[in-house]
Amino acid sequence: MLRTRVISAAIYLPLVIGAVVLGGWWFFVFIGVVLSLAAWEFVNLMRRGGHTLWLPAAVILVWIPLVDLVWPSRDLSTPGLTLVLLASLVWTLSRFHRGDANPTTGWALTLLGGLYIGWIGSYFLRLREMDDGLSWSLTAYGGTWLVDSGAYCVGRLWGRHKLAPRLSPGKTWEGILGGLVAGALSTAVLAALFGLGAWHGLVLGLLIATLSPVGDLGVSMIKRQVGAKDSGRLIPGHGGVFDRIDSLLISVAVAANYVIWIVE
């Protein structure tokens, strides 16, 4: 298992970093595909739990905020969101007509999943397009990965007190503390190397280490509800795409807002 995880990481990490470095349309398409796969996995998870979701609506909701960032002058989000709401309502009514016992739940989950993944995911583009966006993005990604690694290592070695046993039995408060230290130090170093300021990196690292586990626990909650171990099988040894971006979704949103409200 460990060998498979290492091989997968050796493949997907260069792809991620390469897309971030290239930026522009390359990064736009890359993020759109990644978020669409995450939405697809979310829909399949909910279907596994007995709910009927409309995949096209979830995927379109992912692309609406992304496209709106690329062409803000056209305000495509307003008509796009309106059309998705109406079209998905018509689809839900058809499901009710065909005997679906809980169509409203499926409709609500379709909209929730698409908006959560799409809206929060749009911060990948927002952060990359800022001044020094490449440096901030790499700092946020690196900090998140090292927070996860620090939490995992410390938790395995010294973890005794469970953080959320119903959601993620392997997570401990000791691991959270290890992630906090790893995140603060790593982002401080990365930010200093990129010329962003070590203090900004330190604060951002503390924020990421504190808040990114919320994304991880949120996806764990979804999987627990439907009895799934992973969100998918697209990444051998790591599960699905949704599993891999759960913490990054929160970290990138935190980093982008930190830059907007504190740095700029």
DONU-466385 format. One line per field, with one value per residue (C-alpha): x, y negated, z; residue number from 1; residue in one letter. Coordinates in Angstrom, 3 decimals. Layout:
N
xx <- c(X|...)
yy <- c(Y|...)
zz <- c(Z|...)
num <- c(NUM|...)
residu <- c(A|...)
***
This chain:
264
xx <- c(0.000|2.749|4.601|1.435|0.849|4.411|4.195|0.865|2.208|5.290|2.952|0.271|2.428|4.431|1.145|-0.299|2.826|3.253|-0.312|0.117|3.391|1.951|-1.131|-3.494|-5.713|-3.714|-4.512|-8.124|-8.761|-6.813|-8.802|-12.064|-11.359|-10.232|-13.324|-15.614|-14.157|-14.691|-18.332|-18.763|-17.423|-19.715|-22.747|-21.743|-21.298|-24.778|-26.227|-24.579|-26.485|-29.780|-30.204|-30.780|-28.671|-28.438|-24.794|-24.967|-26.275|-23.526|-20.807|-22.239|-22.353|-18.636|-17.847|-20.062|-17.793|-14.687|-16.000|-17.245|-13.691|-12.349|-15.062|-16.312|-17.677|-20.279|-21.766|-22.428|-23.002|-26.448|-28.137|-26.087|-27.171|-30.783|-30.865|-29.309|-31.812|-34.767|-33.473|-32.654|-36.108|-37.724|-35.546|-36.528|-40.207|-39.745|-38.117|-41.083|-43.444|-41.529|-41.902|-38.744|-39.536|-37.152|-36.702|-36.305|-33.344|-31.643|-32.274|-30.849|-27.776|-27.132|-27.081|-25.133|-22.408|-21.942|-21.898|-19.572|-17.010|-17.394|-17.539|-14.801|-12.823|-12.872|-10.376|-7.727|-8.040|-8.558|-5.354|-3.312|-4.391|-3.408|-0.165|2.515|-0.219|2.192|4.200|1.111|-0.351|2.790|3.060|-0.546|-0.241|3.097|1.875|-1.244|0.670|3.175|0.376|-1.121|2.278|3.120|-0.264|0.033|3.546|2.980|-0.389|1.071|3.970|2.411|-1.322|-3.410|-6.401|-8.941|-10.048|-13.298|-13.615|-17.015|-15.715|-12.029|-10.766|-7.134|-7.022|-5.731|-5.222|-1.506|-1.580|-3.356|-0.619|2.036|0.295|0.091|3.843|4.653|2.285|3.546|7.216|6.828|4.774|7.073|10.047|8.246|6.944|10.434|11.946|9.357|9.822|6.346|7.494|8.128|5.591|2.821|3.817|3.760|0.273|-1.031|0.441|-1.334|-4.618|-4.229|-3.293|-6.281|-8.936|-7.934|-8.897|-12.489|-12.471|-11.021|-13.569|-16.391|-15.604|-15.137|-18.641|-20.050|-18.270|-19.331|-22.959|-22.951|-20.570|-17.683|-13.981|-12.878|-14.645|-13.359|-10.549|-8.986|-5.738|-4.335|-3.407|-4.998|-8.661|-10.499|-9.954|-12.377|-10.264|-7.125|-8.523|-10.682|-8.086|-6.750|-10.205|-10.220|-6.533|-6.676|-9.826|-8.129|-4.948|-6.820|-8.853|-5.757|-4.014|-7.086|-7.802|-4.391|-1.609|-3.011)
yy <- c(0.000|-2.449|-1.683|-2.356|-5.643|-6.787|-5.916|-7.708|-10.772|-10.782|-10.963|-13.403|-15.905|-16.955|-17.286|-19.577|-21.691|-21.844|-23.084|-25.717|-26.944|-27.146|-29.026|-30.619|-28.337|-25.274|-25.791|-26.755|-23.485|-21.447|-22.797|-22.438|-18.776|-18.091|-19.727|-17.986|-14.621|-15.548|-16.440|-13.139|-11.274|-13.243|-12.328|-8.652|-8.723|-10.132|-7.604|-4.901|-6.259|-5.830|-9.384|-10.248|-13.191|-14.789|-14.713|-17.338|-19.980|-19.276|-19.516|-22.693|-24.313|-23.558|-25.384|-28.452|-30.254|-29.231|-30.648|-33.751|-34.402|-34.180|-36.367|-38.558|-41.259|-38.890|-37.984|-34.415|-33.292|-34.909|-33.335|-30.155|-29.599|-30.459|-27.948|-25.192|-25.790|-25.658|-22.719|-20.704|-21.452|-20.133|-17.021|-16.580|-16.845|-14.156|-11.918|-12.428|-11.581|-8.318|-7.327|-8.641|-8.661|-11.505|-13.768|-16.968|-15.522|-14.591|-18.052|-19.764|-17.496|-18.095|-21.854|-21.645|-19.399|-21.404|-24.756|-23.595|-22.085|-24.781|-27.895|-26.886|-25.352|-28.626|-29.948|-27.837|-30.248|-33.351|-32.724|-31.882|-35.081|-37.409|-39.345|-36.784|-34.202|-31.459|-31.917|-32.072|-28.988|-26.920|-28.076|-27.087|-23.718|-22.895|-23.973|-21.818|-18.725|-19.175|-19.769|-16.423|-14.709|-16.176|-15.221|-11.696|-11.077|-12.525|-10.822|-7.436|-7.802|-9.535|-9.801|-8.801|-11.124|-10.752|-13.929|-12.749|-8.967|-8.804|-10.544|-9.655|-7.174|-7.650|-11.376|-12.467|-15.724|-14.948|-14.680|-18.023|-19.588|-18.005|-19.368|-22.793|-22.896|-21.456|-23.873|-26.966|-26.161|-24.972|-27.910|-30.346|-28.843|-28.686|-32.245|-33.485|-31.634|-33.130|-36.633|-36.821|-37.395|-34.735|-36.252|-36.077|-32.487|-31.679|-33.118|-31.484|-28.157|-28.366|-29.177|-26.340|-23.838|-24.898|-25.056|-22.567|-19.526|-20.792|-19.918|-16.492|-15.776|-17.039|-14.518|-11.837|-12.638|-12.186|-8.856|-7.643|-8.399|-6.213|-3.556|-4.293|-4.127|-6.389|-8.843|-6.936|-4.839|-7.168|-7.570|-4.180|-4.125|-7.504|-6.953|-9.490|-13.060|-14.379|-12.648|-14.393|-17.924|-17.953|-19.831|-21.870|-23.306|-24.936|-25.874|-27.684|-29.574|-30.591|-31.650|-33.708|-35.549|-36.091|-37.739|-39.859|-41.084|-41.128|-41.303|-43.581)
zz <- c(0.000|0.939|-2.302|-4.305|-2.487|-3.154|-6.854|-7.222|-5.413|-7.657|-10.649|-9.565|-7.650|-10.745|-12.666|-10.008|-9.670|-13.443|-13.938|-11.210|-12.692|-16.226|-15.014|-17.537|-19.602|-18.639|-14.981|-15.716|-17.588|-15.032|-12.091|-13.992|-14.678|-11.102|-9.585|-12.089|-11.059|-7.411|-8.173|-9.995|-6.960|-4.640|-6.753|-6.743|-2.967|-2.488|-4.918|-2.869|0.105|-1.736|-3.013|-6.657|-7.848|-11.279|-12.310|-15.116|-12.712|-10.161|-12.824|-14.384|-10.949|-10.645|-13.892|-13.369|-10.822|-12.792|-16.054|-14.254|-13.049|-16.601|-18.167|-15.280|-17.601|-19.044|-15.637|-16.713|-13.142|-12.843|-15.893|-15.455|-11.878|-12.743|-15.598|-13.477|-10.674|-13.044|-15.097|-11.989|-10.573|-13.752|-13.515|-9.854|-10.731|-13.362|-10.746|-8.425|-11.292|-11.813|-8.168|-6.481|-2.755|-1.835|-4.862|-2.855|-0.943|-4.201|-5.616|-2.512|-2.454|-6.154|-5.632|-2.373|-3.762|-6.942|-5.161|-2.381|-4.728|-7.384|-5.199|-2.773|-5.624|-7.557|-5.011|-6.741|-9.674|-7.523|-5.606|-8.703|-10.491|-7.621|-7.446|-6.543|-7.084|-8.063|-4.867|-2.667|-4.355|-3.919|-0.308|0.430|-1.311|0.284|3.697|3.401|2.342|5.162|7.680|6.622|6.764|10.169|11.582|10.191|11.496|14.958|15.223|14.340|16.770|19.752|19.106|22.110|22.292|19.492|17.731|16.136|16.532|14.808|11.692|11.455|14.076|13.041|13.788|17.194|19.041|19.128|15.347|15.086|17.213|15.004|11.928|13.528|14.110|10.683|8.950|10.735|10.133|6.538|5.319|7.122|5.279|1.926|2.223|3.101|0.132|-2.232|-0.816|0.701|4.275|6.906|9.328|6.732|6.107|9.810|10.308|7.146|8.233|11.589|9.853|7.366|10.071|12.166|9.440|6.742|8.898|8.637|4.940|5.645|8.379|6.172|3.442|6.121|7.364|3.864|3.427|6.872|6.106|2.995|4.314|1.935|2.726|-0.147|-2.430|-5.469|-6.926|-9.468|-7.510|-6.453|-2.800|-2.156|-2.989|-5.088|-6.237|-3.620|-0.955|-2.224|-2.402|0.733|2.824|-0.107|-0.809|2.612|2.605|-0.718|0.285|3.543|1.717|-0.879|1.733|3.858|0.913|0.102|3.624|5.295|2.741|0.036)
num <- c(1|2|3|4|5|6|7|8|9|10|11|12|13|14|15|16|17|18|19|20|21|22|23|24|25|26|27|28|29|30|31|32|33|34|35|36|37|38|39|40|41|42|43|44|45|46|47|48|49|50|51|52|53|54|55|56|57|58|59|60|61|62|63|64|65|66|67|68|69|70|71|72|73|74|75|76|77|78|79|80|81|82|83|84|85|86|87|88|89|90|91|92|93|94|95|96|97|98|99|100|101|102|103|104|105|106|107|108|109|110|111|112|113|114|115|116|117|118|119|120|121|122|123|124|125|126|127|128|129|130|131|132|133|134|135|136|137|138|139|140|141|142|143|144|145|146|147|148|149|150|151|152|153|154|155|156|157|158|159|160|161|162|163|164|165|166|167|168|169|170|171|172|173|174|175|176|177|178|179|180|181|182|183|184|185|186|187|188|189|190|191|192|193|194|195|196|197|198|199|200|201|202|203|204|205|206|207|208|209|210|211|212|213|214|215|216|217|218|219|220|221|222|223|224|225|226|227|228|229|230|231|232|233|234|235|236|237|238|239|240|241|242|243|244|245|246|247|248|249|250|251|252|253|254|255|256|257|258|259|260|261|262|263|264)
residu <- c(M|L|R|T|R|V|I|S|A|A|I|Y|L|P|L|V|I|G|A|V|V|L|G|G|W|W|F|F|V|F|I|G|V|V|L|S|L|A|A|W|E|F|V|N|L|M|R|R|G|G|H|T|L|W|L|P|A|A|V|I|L|V|W|I|P|L|V|D|L|V|W|P|S|R|D|L|S|T|P|G|L|T|L|V|L|L|A|S|L|V|W|T|L|S|R|F|H|R|G|D|A|N|P|T|T|G|W|A|L|T|L|L|G|G|L|Y|I|G|W|I|G|S|Y|F|L|R|L|R|E|M|D|D|G|L|S|W|S|L|T|A|Y|G|G|T|W|L|V|D|S|G|A|Y|C|V|G|R|L|W|G|R|H|K|L|A|P|R|L|S|P|G|K|T|W|E|G|I|L|G|G|L|V|A|G|A|L|S|T|A|V|L|A|A|L|F|G|L|G|A|W|H|G|L|V|L|G|L|L|I|A|T|L|S|P|V|G|D|L|G|V|S|M|I|K|R|Q|V|G|A|K|D|S|G|R|L|I|P|G|H|G|G|V|F|D|R|I|D|S|L|L|I|S|V|A|V|A|A|N|Y|V|I|W|I|V|E)
***
